[in-house]
Amino acid sequence: MAKAPPSTGIRNTDEIITTALAYGLTVAVDSAIGDTLTRHTVRISIPVPTAHAGTELGRTIAGDVVEMLWTKNNAKGSRGRLEDATRWSVTDHRKLCTLRAAADSVSNLGHDSNRYAREAAPLPEDVVDAPHAVFVDGHQVHPGIPAANVRTIVKSRRFRGWLVHQDDDGTIVSDDRRYVPRASAASADADT
C-alpha cells in the first residue's frame, strides 16, 4: 500500500509539495495545531546520491534546503498564509519574500537534484551482461529478467534524473528495487 504524500490542507503549499515530490525531493511537514491557528513547517531537501554520500559534495547537497512556515486560522473557510520562507545552502541563506520565489526555489532544487542524480548514475553500458533477479523490499519477485531490460530501466531513470546507483557487485539499486545479476544472486543465496 502506497504511503500518502505529506499534506497541509493549504492549496498553495500542497502544490509546492507536489512539485517537490515530482522532482524526487525529500519533503517533511511538521504541523502544530493550536486553539485558533495551525502552523505547518515544510522542509524540502535534495536526497544525497549514494555515490556522493560522505563526500564534500554530499555535504553540500545535504545543505541545500527550502524551509517554509505556513499558518492557517482554524475557522471554517479561512485561507493559508506564507509567513516565512528561506532557501538555505552550506554557505549562506536567502529569504524568499513571495510565494512565486518559494515555488521557483523548490523547482531549482529539483533541477539540481536531477543533475546530481544523473552525474552519479551508472551508464546503461555498465550493467552486467547477465540475467538479473528482481528484488522489491528485499523479497525476490522475479527470478531473472534480461540485462537489456535493466539497461532500459537505468537509461530511463538516468534521463529523468531519478536516483539509481550500482553496487560493487554489479547490483542496480533503484528506490526499493534491486536488480541483482544472476551470478551475484546465486552466490548471495549460497552464503545464506
C-alpha positions, 0 to 999 in steps of 0.5 A: 500500500502506497504511503500518502504524500505529506499534506497541509490542507493549504492549496498553495503549499500542497502544490509546492509539495507536489512539485517537490515530490515530482522532482524526487525531493525529500519533503517533511511537514511538521504541523502544530495545531493550536486553539485558533491557528495551525502552523505547518513547517515544510522542509524540502531537501535534495536526497544525497546520491549514494555515490556522493554520500560522505563526500564534500559534495554530499555535504553540500547537497545535504545543505541545500534546503527550502524551509517554509512556515505556513499558518492557517486560522482554524475557522471554517473557510479561512485561507493559508498564509506564507509567513516565512520562507528561506532557501538555505545552502552550506554557505549562506541563506536567502529569504524568499519574500513571495510565494512565486520565489518559494515555488521557483526555489523548490523547482531549482532544487529539483533541477539540481537534484536531477543533475546530481542524480544523473552525474552519479548514475551508472551508464546503461553500458555498465550493467552486467551482461547477465540475467538479473533477479528482481528484488522489491523490499528485499523479497525476490519477485522475479527470478531473472529478467534480461540485462537489456531490460535493466539497461532500459530501466537505468537509461530511463531513470538516468534521463529523468534524473531519478536516483539509481546507483550500482553496487560493487557487485554489479547490483542496480539499486533503484528506490526499493528495487534491486536488480541483482545479476544472476551470478551475484544472486546465486552466490548471495543465496549460497552464503545464506 
